[in-house]
Amino acid sequence: MGAADAVPGVSGGTIAFVTGIYEELIHTIKQFGPSAFTAWRRGGLALLAAHLNLTFVIPLLAGILASLISVAHLVVWLMDDHPLLLNGFFFGLVAASALVVSRHLADWKLWHVLPLMVGLLLAHGLPSLMPLITLMGSPSLMLIVGGAIAISAMLLPGVSGSFLLLTMGLYGPVMNAIRSFNLELLAIFAVGCVIGLAGFSRLLSWLLRRYRTATLQLLLGFILGSLPVLWPWRELVRYQLGPEGQMIPLDYRYLTPSDYAILTGESGLLLPVLATMLVGAALVLALSRYQGSKPPAAATVTRPVTGSRTTPDKEDGPNA
């Protein structure tokens, strides 16, 4: 998830969905709130750890942070020096993810086409709205709002928080702050992330409990709508300059490998890119098959502590 979130156009939420931890992730994030304080007061650290599902959270955060410090540097280098191969890998990964999501739609109905179309439209239209963030003027306010939007996008399969940061003109400053450990800038950005996580995780958790298939259709629309952003052979045809002079992409023209080679004078790397697409797709399908072979997991997420005792929430647990 950490490596995927470092690449504009790829979502850590997609990786979470493919690896089978998506719904547990959403329901666990929702538990971080006032109910956690109540759990701590009533049962001490043991009940708090169970309430927050720390056996899930700590390894996940450790992996994301390790990736941001190590693998993300490799990914950023590949994005600069070998963009066709990197985009090909993630195109195959995301395309196969759409297939994986579609397998979860057990009770599909005709009206579920509506959330699918909404997801497609939002995935296409959100990036074009993000440059409006630059009109806020205040760099700190931009970072807070950008952090809230980006972290919410990272929870959605197919919606890249990094790409939205790029369209807001904040991708470069945030990545440089991570690499240089600029704690002041990262702290401001983190405030926005906390706000986004607190609100959006609760909305997603409620939608998954009440309207699971429709919500999965919405997520599928987001995933399918993100594929053009990852098409390796493309030409930037419209952009604007951010407040610090950085280029913010707004629109692309999608090309065939041969047209790309003619336009750029460089090889389209058709066979190598197709190979990386297949590797990405194979990785997703292998992870999905591995998840399908595992026995159903017991629900570990608990309800907010409001009554005399805390009981497991079967609806809020991960769905097998």
LOKE-424121 format. One record per residue (C-alpha): x, y, z; chain; residue in one letter. Coordinates in Angstrom, 2 decimals, padded with zeros to 5 digits. Example, Ala and Ser with C-alpha at 12.3 -4.5 7.8 and 13.67 -1.06 7.14 Angstrom:
% LOKE-424121
NODE       px       py       pz  tidren  nugu
NODE   012.30  -004.50   007.80       A     a
NODE   013.67  -001.06   007.14       A     s
***
This chain:
% LOKE-424121
NODE       px       py       pz  tidren  nugu
NODE   000.00   000.00   000.00       A     m
NODE   002.83   002.41   000.79       A     g
NODE   004.52   001.82  -002.56       A     a
NODE   001.24   002.16  -004.46       A     a
NODE   000.31   005.39  -002.69       A     d
NODE   003.63   006.91  -003.78       A     a
NODE   002.66   006.59  -007.46       A     v
NODE   000.26   009.14  -009.01       A     p
NODE  -002.55   007.09  -010.55       A     g
NODE  -002.44   004.11  -008.17       A     v
NODE  -004.42   003.69  -004.95       A     s
NODE  -003.35   001.93  -001.79       A     g
NODE  -007.04   001.10  -001.40       A     g
NODE  -006.77  -001.07  -004.52       A     t
NODE  -003.94  -003.05  -002.91       A     i
NODE  -005.99  -003.42   000.28       A     a
NODE  -008.93  -004.77  -001.70       A     f
NODE  -006.83  -007.21  -003.70       A     v
NODE  -005.16  -008.58  -000.56       A     t
NODE  -008.53  -009.07   001.14       A     g
NODE  -008.08  -006.57   003.99       A     i
NODE  -010.16  -003.68   002.60       A     y
NODE  -013.32  -003.97   004.67       A     e
NODE  -011.43  -004.78   007.87       A     e
NODE  -009.29  -001.72   007.20       A     l
NODE  -012.31   000.59   006.82       A     i
NODE  -014.12  -000.75   009.88       A     h
NODE  -010.92  -000.61   011.97       A     t
NODE  -010.19   003.02   011.09       A     i
NODE  -013.73   003.87   012.17       A     k
NODE  -012.95   002.59   015.67       A     q
NODE  -010.42   005.39   016.27       A     f
NODE  -012.70   007.93   017.93       A     g
NODE  -014.37   008.81   021.24       A     p
NODE  -015.41   005.18   021.76       A     s
NODE  -011.71   004.25   022.04       A     a
NODE  -011.37   006.48   025.12       A     f
NODE  -014.44   004.82   026.65       A     t
NODE  -012.97   001.37   025.98       A     a
NODE  -009.72   002.38   027.65       A     w
NODE  -011.52   003.69   030.74       A     r
NODE  -013.63   000.55   031.09       A     r
NODE  -011.09  -002.17   030.28       A     g
NODE  -007.64  -000.64   030.27       A     g
NODE  -005.06  -001.27   027.59       A     l
NODE  -006.27  -004.81   026.85       A     a
NODE  -009.79  -003.70   025.87       A     l
NODE  -008.40  -000.67   024.03       A     l
NODE  -006.09  -002.89   021.96       A     a
NODE  -009.00  -005.19   021.07       A     a
NODE  -011.28  -002.24   020.30       A     h
NODE  -008.70  -000.68   017.94       A     l
NODE  -007.77  -004.05   016.39       A     n
NODE  -004.07  -003.28   016.99       A     l
NODE  -002.95  -006.76   015.91       A     t
NODE  -004.11  -005.69   012.45       A     f
NODE  -003.18  -001.98   012.56       A     v
NODE   000.41  -002.18   013.81       A     i
NODE   001.77  -004.61   011.16       A     p
NODE  -000.11  -002.71   008.44       A     l
NODE   001.30   000.68   009.48       A     l
NODE   004.77  -000.81   009.86       A     a
NODE   004.63  -002.09   006.28       A     g
NODE   003.32   001.21   004.90       A     i
NODE   005.95   003.28   006.72       A     l
NODE   008.78   000.92   005.75       A     a
NODE   007.65   001.11   002.14       A     s
NODE   007.39   004.92   002.13       A     l
NODE   010.95   005.14   003.45       A     i
NODE   012.46   002.43   001.22       A     s
NODE   010.37   001.07  -001.67       A     v
NODE   008.75   004.43  -002.42       A     a
NODE   012.18   005.81  -003.35       A     h
NODE   012.57   003.00  -005.89       A     l
NODE   009.08   003.65  -007.23       A     v
NODE   009.75   007.39  -007.61       A     v
NODE   013.00   006.58  -009.46       A     w
NODE   011.16   004.20  -011.80       A     l
NODE   008.49   006.86  -012.37       A     m
NODE   011.17   009.31  -013.49       A     d
NODE   013.43   006.97  -015.49       A     d
NODE   011.17   004.10  -016.65       A     h
NODE   007.58   005.47  -016.65       A     p
NODE   006.32   003.15  -019.41       A     l
NODE   007.29   000.00  -017.53       A     l
NODE   005.99   001.27  -014.19       A     l
NODE   002.67   002.40  -015.67       A     n
NODE   002.37  -000.90  -017.52       A     g
NODE   002.82  -002.84  -014.27       A     f
NODE   000.20  -000.80  -012.42       A     f
NODE  -002.19  -000.82  -015.41       A     f
NODE  -002.19  -004.63  -015.33       A     g
NODE  -002.52  -004.61  -011.55       A     l
NODE  -005.51  -002.25  -011.52       A     v
NODE  -007.22  -003.93  -014.49       A     a
NODE  -007.02  -007.30  -012.76       A     a
NODE  -008.27  -005.63  -009.57       A     s
NODE  -011.48  -004.69  -011.38       A     a
NODE  -011.99  -008.38  -012.14       A     l
NODE  -011.39  -009.27  -008.48       A     v
NODE  -013.93  -006.68  -007.29       A     v
NODE  -016.54  -007.93  -009.76       A     s
NODE  -016.34  -011.39  -008.18       A     r
NODE  -017.66  -009.95  -004.90       A     h
NODE  -020.95  -008.84  -006.45       A     l
NODE  -023.13  -011.73  -005.34       A     a
NODE  -026.57  -010.05  -005.35       A     d
NODE  -026.16  -007.74  -008.34       A     w
NODE  -029.30  -005.91  -009.53       A     k
NODE  -029.98  -003.73  -012.55       A     l
NODE  -030.08  -000.50  -010.51       A     w
NODE  -026.50  -001.16  -009.38       A     h
NODE  -025.44   000.21  -012.78       A     v
NODE  -026.13   003.66  -011.29       A     l
NODE  -023.37   003.58  -008.60       A     p
NODE  -021.05   002.05  -011.20       A     l
NODE  -021.61   005.05  -013.49       A     m
NODE  -021.24   007.48  -010.55       A     v
NODE  -017.87   005.91  -009.73       A     g
NODE  -016.73   006.21  -013.34       A     l
NODE  -017.76   009.87  -013.54       A     l
NODE  -016.17   010.78  -010.22       A     l
NODE  -012.91   009.03  -011.09       A     a
NODE  -012.82   010.99  -014.34       A     h
NODE  -013.95   014.34  -012.96       A     g
NODE  -012.25   014.64  -009.55       A     l
NODE  -008.74   015.44  -010.86       A     p
NODE  -010.04   018.35  -012.93       A     s
NODE  -011.53   019.93  -009.77       A     l
NODE  -008.41   019.61  -007.64       A     m
NODE  -006.52   022.65  -009.07       A     p
NODE  -009.20   024.82  -007.38       A     l
NODE  -007.37   024.07  -004.11       A     i
NODE  -004.60   026.43  -005.24       A     t
NODE  -007.08   029.34  -005.01       A     l
NODE  -007.06   029.07  -001.20       A     m
NODE  -003.84   031.07  -001.07       A     g
NODE  -002.63   029.90   002.36       A     s
NODE  -000.04   027.08   002.01       A     p
NODE  -001.01   025.64   005.41       A     s
NODE  -004.71   025.55   004.55       A     l
NODE  -003.90   023.96   001.19       A     m
NODE  -001.90   021.25   002.96       A     l
NODE  -004.71   020.52   005.45       A     i
NODE  -007.42   020.35   002.77       A     v
NODE  -005.12   018.44   000.43       A     g
NODE  -004.29   015.93   003.17       A     g
NODE  -007.99   015.35   003.95       A     a
NODE  -008.82   014.81   000.26       A     i
NODE  -005.77   012.67  -000.48       A     a
NODE  -006.19   010.33   002.50       A     i
NODE  -009.89   009.91   001.69       A     s
NODE  -008.95   009.03  -001.91       A     a
NODE  -006.39   006.52  -000.67       A     m
NODE  -009.23   004.65   001.04       A     l
NODE  -010.99   004.26  -002.32       A     l
NODE  -009.79   001.53  -004.70       A     p
NODE  -008.91   003.09  -008.04       A     g
NODE  -008.65   006.67  -006.79       A     v
NODE  -005.06   007.78  -006.36       A     s
NODE  -004.42   010.16  -003.50       A     g
NODE  -000.99   010.86  -005.00       A     s
NODE  -002.53   011.77  -008.35       A     f
NODE  -004.98   014.14  -006.65       A     l
NODE  -002.04   015.66  -004.76       A     l
NODE  -000.30   016.08  -008.12       A     l
NODE  -003.31   017.88  -009.59       A     t
NODE  -003.43   020.08  -006.47       A     m
NODE   000.25   020.95  -006.89       A     g
NODE   001.10   019.34  -003.54       A     l
NODE   002.70   016.06  -004.63       A     y
NODE   006.24   017.44  -004.96       A     g
NODE   006.24   019.33  -001.62       A     p
NODE   004.81   016.36   000.30       A     v
NODE   007.20   013.80  -001.22       A     m
NODE   010.18   016.11  -000.62       A     n
NODE   009.03   016.58   002.98       A     a
NODE   008.94   012.78   003.43       A     i
NODE   012.42   012.38   001.96       A     r
NODE   013.91   015.27   003.97       A     s
NODE   011.90   014.59   007.17       A     f
NODE   010.41   018.11   007.19       A     n
NODE   008.41   017.58   010.36       A     l
NODE   006.67   020.96   010.30       A     e
NODE   005.18   020.47   006.85       A     l
NODE   004.36   016.82   007.56       A     l
NODE   002.57   017.76   010.80       A     a
NODE   000.32   020.23   008.98       A     i
NODE  -000.39   017.63   006.28       A     f
NODE  -001.11   015.02   008.98       A     a
NODE  -003.83   017.23   010.51       A     v
NODE  -005.72   017.08   007.22       A     g
NODE  -005.17   013.34   006.99       A     c
NODE  -006.66   012.78   010.45       A     v
NODE  -009.72   014.87   009.56       A     i
NODE  -010.20   012.95   006.31       A     g
NODE  -009.77   009.54   007.95       A     l
NODE  -012.18   010.31   010.78       A     a
NODE  -015.02   011.40   008.50       A     g
NODE  -014.60   009.31   005.38       A     f
NODE  -013.94   005.97   007.09       A     s
NODE  -017.25   006.29   008.96       A     r
NODE  -019.11   007.04   005.75       A     l
NODE  -017.56   004.07   003.94       A     l
NODE  -018.17   001.74   006.89       A     s
NODE  -021.85   002.72   006.98       A     w
NODE  -022.21   002.25   003.20       A     l
NODE  -020.56  -001.19   003.30       A     l
NODE  -022.86  -002.33   006.10       A     r
NODE  -026.10  -001.00   004.60       A     r
NODE  -025.52  -001.13   000.83       A     y
NODE  -022.60  -003.49   000.30       A     r
NODE  -023.17  -004.50  -003.32       A     t
NODE  -024.00  -000.97  -004.44       A     a
NODE  -020.88   000.31  -002.66       A     t
NODE  -018.74  -002.35  -004.33       A     l
NODE  -020.20  -001.26  -007.67       A     q
NODE  -019.21   002.31  -006.84       A     l
NODE  -015.68   001.13  -006.01       A     l
NODE  -015.57  -000.85  -009.25       A     l
NODE  -016.47   002.33  -011.13       A     g
NODE  -013.58   004.13  -009.42       A     f
NODE  -011.18   001.35  -010.39       A     i
NODE  -012.29   001.28  -014.04       A     l
NODE  -012.22   005.08  -014.19       A     g
NODE  -008.60   005.14  -013.04       A     s
NODE  -007.30   002.96  -015.89       A     l
NODE  -006.84   005.80  -018.44       A     p
NODE  -004.58   007.61  -015.97       A     v
NODE  -002.26   004.59  -016.00       A     l
NODE  -002.22   004.00  -019.78       A     w
NODE   001.54   004.00  -020.54       A     p
NODE   001.42   005.58  -024.01       A     w
NODE  -000.06   009.04  -023.65       A     r
NODE   000.65   012.69  -024.37       A     e
NODE  -000.02   015.58  -022.01       A     l
NODE  -002.20   018.05  -023.94       A     v
NODE  -003.44   020.38  -021.20       A     r
NODE  -001.88   021.53  -017.97       A     y
NODE  -001.59   024.49  -015.65       A     q
NODE   001.18   025.82  -013.45       A     l
NODE   000.87   025.57  -009.68       A     g
NODE   001.79   028.30  -007.18       A     p
NODE   005.44   027.19  -007.17       A     e
NODE   005.66   026.84  -010.96       A     g
NODE   005.13   023.06  -010.99       A     q
NODE   003.22   021.50  -013.87       A     m
NODE  -000.25   020.19  -012.95       A     i
NODE  -001.61   017.75  -015.60       A     p
NODE  -005.22   018.28  -016.62       A     l
NODE  -005.78   016.21  -019.78       A     d
NODE  -004.00   013.56  -021.84       A     y
NODE  -004.23   012.18  -025.36       A     r
NODE  -004.01   008.40  -025.38       A     y
NODE  -001.82   006.83  -028.05       A     l
NODE  -000.90   003.48  -029.52       A     t
NODE   002.68   002.30  -028.91       A     p
NODE   003.61   003.07  -032.54       A     s
NODE   002.11   006.58  -032.39       A     d
NODE   003.96   007.18  -029.12       A     y
NODE   007.24   006.15  -030.74       A     a
NODE   006.64   008.48  -033.70       A     i
NODE   005.68   011.39  -031.44       A     l
NODE   008.55   011.06  -028.97       A     t
NODE   011.25   009.52  -031.16       A     g
NODE   011.73   006.85  -028.49       A     e
NODE   010.80   003.20  -028.47       A     s
NODE   007.30   002.36  -027.30       A     g
NODE   008.71  -000.76  -025.55       A     l
NODE   005.63  -002.73  -026.55       A     l
NODE   006.80  -006.19  -025.45       A     l
NODE   008.46  -005.09  -022.18       A     p
NODE   005.39  -003.03  -021.20       A     v
NODE   003.05  -005.92  -022.04       A     l
NODE   005.26  -008.16  -019.91       A     a
NODE   005.00  -005.81  -016.92       A     t
NODE   001.21  -005.61  -017.43       A     m
NODE   001.03  -009.40  -017.26       A     l
NODE   003.23  -009.45  -014.14       A     v
NODE   000.95  -006.92  -012.42       A     g
NODE  -002.20  -008.83  -013.38       A     a
NODE  -000.70  -012.18  -012.36       A     a
NODE   000.31  -010.78  -008.97       A     l
NODE  -003.25  -009.59  -008.28       A     v
NODE  -004.85  -012.85  -009.39       A     l
NODE  -002.36  -014.86  -007.31       A     a
NODE  -003.11  -012.76  -004.21       A     l
NODE  -006.84  -013.12  -004.83       A     s
NODE  -006.54  -016.90  -005.19       A     r
NODE  -004.46  -017.06  -002.00       A     y
NODE  -007.12  -015.09  -000.13       A     q
NODE  -009.85  -017.34  -001.53       A     g
NODE  -008.03  -020.45  -000.26       A     s
NODE  -007.83  -019.15   003.32       A     k
NODE  -010.53  -020.11   005.86       A     p
NODE  -012.98  -017.35   006.79       A     p
NODE  -011.52  -014.98   009.37       A     a
NODE  -013.35  -014.22   012.57       A     a
NODE  -014.49  -010.64   013.09       A     a
NODE  -012.08  -008.77   015.35       A     t
NODE  -013.49  -005.26   015.24       A     v
NODE  -015.76  -004.29   018.08       A     t
NODE  -018.65  -001.88   018.40       A     r
NODE  -018.04   001.48   020.05       A     p
NODE  -018.35   001.11   023.80       A     v
NODE  -021.66   002.71   024.73       A     t
NODE  -023.42   000.17   026.92       A     g
NODE  -022.54  -002.06   029.81       A     s
NODE  -020.27  -004.30   027.75       A     r
NODE  -018.49  -004.54   024.42       A     t
NODE  -019.69  -007.20   022.00       A     t
NODE  -018.25  -008.27   018.67       A     p
NODE  -019.83  -006.59   015.68       A     d
NODE  -020.48  -009.26   013.10       A     k
NODE  -021.50  -006.72   010.50       A     e
NODE  -018.41  -004.58   011.13       A     d
NODE  -015.99  -007.46   010.81       A     g
NODE  -014.14  -008.37   007.61       A     p
NODE  -016.22  -010.18   005.03       A     n
NODE  -014.70  -013.43   003.85       A     a
***
